[in-house]
């Protein structure tokens, strides 16, 4: 009972005299209610923390479908190998398309060449499906093996290929593939985002290629068959561009379907 006399006032509005004359039983009841209230407050704080955790978990689950799939390391290495194989194969396979419908009546259903190979298509396809790291590794391996002497490029391989005007476009594969893969995996897969990613990657490839052409033109020259820098840009960028855009449409469609089947 002596402890009850030392209990603090529950409210500052109560005077010392009023509190001293308060019966001990009333003080005991007040203290009991204060402890009960304190316990309920602790329980409430615990429930609020638990509720916050549950809300965070729910937000993660709701947001998960809107997040892009991030390939794991084994998948990255697998797609890097696939990308290397596709790039090598695509280098020597000419791209074709079904002939225009208005020519079917006279010539029948047939195919026509696009004037390019599937090389750039393989580079960007790997980036769209395998991601930036797989695309980067595959193109570093492709360029390195070609410079090492393996006949992986259009006109062979070896260090002498550094003197080829189109070598800058091969270097551009590395940067364009990385950018395309990075953009393609920023959001949930959409056909429009894949096309945009491929276009960005293609733009970087040609930009690096044109920079290399410019450096060669003002240093070692571009060879006897090329008389001007504009002619070189026309040969290596402007002329193949329509065919490359057609290839991009095709590989974006295939990549979209694969991404939906494999990761979504």
C-alpha positions as CSV (number, residue, x, y, z in Angstrom):
1,X,0.0,0.0,0.0
2,X,2.9,2.3,0.5
3,X,3.7,2.0,-3.2
4,X,0.3,3.3,-4.0
5,X,1.0,6.5,-2.1
6,X,4.0,7.2,-4.4
7,X,2.1,6.8,-7.6
8,X,2.3,9.9,-9.9
9,X,-0.8,11.9,-10.7
10,X,-2.5,10.6,-13.8
11,X,-3.3,14.2,-14.8
12,X,-1.5,17.5,-14.2
13,X,-4.9,19.2,-13.7
14,X,-5.3,17.3,-10.4
15,X,-3.9,19.2,-7.5
16,X,-1.5,17.6,-5.0
17,X,-4.1,18.0,-2.2
18,X,-6.8,16.2,-4.3
19,X,-4.4,13.4,-5.1
20,X,-3.1,13.0,-1.6
21,X,-6.7,12.7,-0.3
22,X,-7.7,10.2,-3.0
23,X,-8.4,6.8,-1.4
24,X,-5.8,4.2,-2.1
25,X,-8.4,1.8,-3.6
26,X,-9.2,4.5,-6.2
27,X,-5.5,5.0,-6.8
28,X,-5.1,1.3,-7.3
29,X,-7.9,1.2,-9.8
30,X,-6.4,4.2,-11.7
31,X,-3.0,2.5,-11.8
32,X,-4.6,-0.8,-13.0
33,X,-6.3,1.1,-15.8
34,X,-3.1,2.9,-16.8
35,X,-1.2,-0.4,-17.0
36,X,-4.1,-1.9,-19.0
37,X,-4.0,1.1,-21.4
38,X,-0.3,0.9,-21.7
39,X,-0.5,-2.8,-22.6
40,X,-3.2,-2.1,-25.2
41,X,-1.1,0.6,-26.7
42,X,1.8,-1.9,-27.0
43,X,-0.5,-4.4,-28.6
44,X,-1.7,-1.7,-31.0
45,X,1.9,-0.7,-32.0
46,X,2.6,-4.4,-32.6
47,X,-0.5,-4.7,-34.8
48,X,0.5,-1.6,-36.8
49,X,4.0,-3.0,-37.5
50,X,2.5,-6.3,-38.5
51,X,0.0,-4.5,-40.7
52,X,2.8,-2.5,-42.4
53,X,4.7,-5.7,-43.1
54,X,1.6,-7.3,-44.6
55,X,1.0,-4.3,-46.8
56,X,4.6,-4.3,-48.0
57,X,4.3,-8.0,-48.9
58,X,1.0,-7.3,-50.7
59,X,2.5,-4.4,-52.7
60,X,5.4,-6.6,-53.7
61,X,3.0,-9.3,-55.0
62,X,0.8,-6.8,-56.8
63,X,3.8,-5.1,-58.4
64,X,5.6,-8.4,-59.4
65,X,3.6,-8.8,-62.7
66,X,4.7,-5.3,-63.8
67,X,8.4,-6.0,-63.3
68,X,10.7,-7.2,-66.1
69,X,12.1,-10.7,-65.7
70,X,15.8,-10.7,-64.8
71,X,17.7,-13.6,-66.3
72,X,19.9,-15.6,-63.9
73,X,23.6,-16.3,-64.5
74,X,23.1,-19.8,-66.0
75,X,20.5,-18.3,-68.4
76,X,22.8,-15.4,-69.3
77,X,25.7,-17.8,-70.2
78,X,23.3,-20.0,-72.1
79,X,21.9,-17.1,-74.1
80,X,25.4,-15.7,-74.7
81,X,26.4,-19.0,-76.3
82,X,23.1,-19.1,-78.3
83,X,23.7,-15.5,-79.3
84,X,27.2,-16.3,-80.6
85,X,25.9,-19.2,-82.6
86,X,23.1,-17.2,-84.0
87,X,25.4,-14.3,-84.9
88,X,27.9,-16.6,-86.7
89,X,25.1,-18.4,-88.6
90,X,23.2,-15.2,-89.4
91,X,26.3,-13.7,-90.9
92,X,26.1,-16.1,-93.9
93,X,22.4,-16.4,-94.3
94,X,20.7,-13.8,-96.5
95,X,17.5,-12.4,-95.2
96,X,14.4,-12.9,-97.4
97,X,10.7,-12.0,-97.3
98,X,7.6,-13.0,-99.0
99,X,7.1,-11.1,-102.2
100,X,4.6,-8.2,-102.3
101,X,1.0,-9.4,-102.7
102,X,0.4,-7.4,-105.9
103,X,3.1,-9.5,-107.6
104,X,1.5,-12.8,-106.8
105,X,-0.8,-12.7,-109.8
106,X,2.0,-12.3,-112.3
107,X,4.9,-14.2,-110.6
108,X,3.1,-16.4,-108.1
109,X,3.8,-16.7,-104.4
110,X,7.5,-16.3,-103.9
111,X,10.3,-14.8,-101.8
112,X,12.6,-11.9,-102.4
113,X,15.9,-11.1,-100.8
114,X,16.2,-8.1,-98.5
115,X,19.8,-7.3,-99.5
116,X,21.1,-8.0,-96.0
117,X,21.9,-11.0,-93.8
118,X,20.4,-12.1,-90.5
119,X,23.5,-11.0,-88.7
120,X,22.2,-7.8,-87.1
121,X,18.9,-9.6,-86.5
122,X,20.7,-12.3,-84.5
123,X,22.5,-9.6,-82.4
124,X,19.3,-7.8,-81.5
125,X,17.3,-11.0,-81.0
126,X,19.8,-12.2,-78.4
127,X,19.5,-8.9,-76.7
128,X,15.7,-8.9,-76.6
129,X,15.4,-12.4,-75.2
130,X,18.7,-13.0,-73.3
131,X,19.2,-9.5,-71.9
132,X,22.0,-7.0,-72.0
133,X,24.7,-9.2,-70.3
134,X,24.1,-12.2,-72.6
135,X,24.1,-9.9,-75.7
136,X,27.3,-8.1,-74.5
137,X,29.1,-11.4,-73.9
138,X,28.1,-13.0,-77.2
139,X,29.2,-10.0,-79.2
140,X,32.5,-9.6,-77.4
141,X,33.1,-13.3,-78.0
142,X,32.1,-12.9,-81.7
143,X,34.4,-10.0,-82.4
144,X,37.3,-11.5,-80.4
145,X,37.1,-14.8,-82.1
146,X,36.9,-13.2,-85.5
147,X,40.0,-11.0,-84.8
148,X,41.8,-14.1,-83.5
149,X,41.6,-15.5,-87.0
150,X,38.5,-17.6,-87.2
151,X,36.5,-16.8,-90.4
152,X,33.4,-15.6,-88.6
153,X,33.1,-12.3,-90.4
154,X,31.6,-11.7,-93.8
155,X,35.0,-11.5,-95.5
156,X,36.9,-13.8,-93.2
157,X,38.7,-12.8,-90.0
158,X,42.0,-11.9,-88.4
159,X,43.6,-8.7,-87.3
160,X,43.7,-7.4,-90.9
161,X,40.0,-7.0,-90.6
162,X,40.7,-3.9,-88.5
163,X,41.4,-2.2,-91.9
164,X,38.0,-3.1,-93.3
165,X,35.6,-0.1,-93.5
166,X,32.8,-2.2,-92.0
167,X,34.7,-3.3,-88.9
168,X,33.3,-0.3,-87.0
169,X,29.8,-1.8,-87.4
170,X,31.1,-5.0,-85.8
171,X,32.4,-3.0,-82.9
172,X,28.9,-1.3,-82.8
173,X,27.4,-4.8,-82.2
174,X,28.9,-4.7,-78.7
175,X,27.4,-1.4,-77.7
176,X,24.1,-1.8,-79.7
177,X,23.5,-5.2,-78.2
178,X,24.0,-4.0,-74.7
179,X,21.7,-1.0,-75.1
180,X,19.0,-3.1,-76.8
181,X,19.1,-5.7,-74.1
182,X,19.0,-3.1,-71.4
183,X,16.0,-1.3,-72.8
184,X,14.2,-4.5,-73.7
185,X,14.2,-5.7,-70.1
186,X,13.4,-2.4,-68.4
187,X,9.6,-3.1,-68.3
188,X,7.2,-5.9,-68.8
189,X,7.5,-7.3,-72.3
190,X,5.6,-5.4,-75.0
191,X,6.0,-5.7,-78.7
192,X,6.3,-1.9,-79.1
193,X,9.1,-1.8,-76.4
194,X,11.0,-4.6,-78.2
195,X,10.8,-2.8,-81.5
196,X,11.9,0.5,-79.9
197,X,14.8,-1.3,-78.2
198,X,15.9,-2.9,-81.5
199,X,15.8,0.5,-83.2
200,X,17.9,2.1,-80.5
201,X,20.4,-0.7,-80.8
202,X,20.5,-0.5,-84.6
203,X,21.0,3.3,-84.3
204,X,24.0,2.8,-82.0
205,X,25.5,0.1,-84.3
206,X,25.3,2.5,-87.3
207,X,26.6,5.4,-85.2
208,X,29.7,3.5,-84.1
209,X,30.2,2.3,-87.7
210,X,30.0,5.8,-89.1
211,X,32.5,7.1,-86.5
212,X,34.9,4.3,-87.6
213,X,34.4,5.1,-91.2
214,X,35.1,8.8,-90.5
215,X,38.3,8.0,-88.6
216,X,39.5,5.6,-91.4
217,X,38.6,8.2,-94.1
218,X,40.8,10.9,-92.6
219,X,43.6,8.6,-91.5
220,X,44.3,5.5,-93.7
221,X,41.6,6.0,-96.3
222,X,38.7,3.7,-97.3
223,X,40.3,2.0,-100.3
224,X,40.3,2.7,-104.0
225,X,36.7,1.7,-104.6
226,X,35.3,4.3,-102.1
227,X,35.9,7.9,-103.2
228,X,34.1,9.8,-100.4
229,X,32.9,9.5,-96.9
230,X,29.3,9.9,-98.0
231,X,29.7,7.1,-100.5
232,X,30.9,4.8,-97.6
233,X,28.0,5.8,-95.4
234,X,25.6,5.1,-98.3
235,X,27.1,1.7,-98.8
236,X,27.3,0.5,-95.2
237,X,24.4,2.4,-93.6
238,X,21.8,3.9,-96.0
239,X,21.5,1.0,-98.5
240,X,21.1,-1.9,-96.0
241,X,18.9,0.1,-93.7
242,X,15.5,-0.9,-95.2
243,X,16.3,-4.6,-95.1
244,X,17.6,-4.3,-91.6
245,X,14.3,-2.6,-90.5
246,X,12.4,-5.5,-92.0
247,X,14.5,-8.0,-90.1
248,X,13.9,-6.0,-86.9
249,X,10.1,-6.4,-87.3
250,X,10.5,-10.1,-87.7
251,X,12.9,-10.8,-84.8
252,X,10.9,-8.5,-82.5
253,X,7.8,-10.6,-83.2
254,X,9.7,-13.8,-82.5
255,X,11.3,-12.4,-79.4
256,X,7.9,-11.1,-78.1
257,X,6.4,-14.6,-78.4
258,X,9.4,-16.3,-76.7
259,X,9.5,-13.8,-73.8
260,X,5.7,-14.4,-73.3
261,X,6.2,-18.1,-73.2
262,X,9.4,-18.3,-71.2
263,X,9.2,-15.4,-68.7
264,X,5.6,-14.2,-68.4
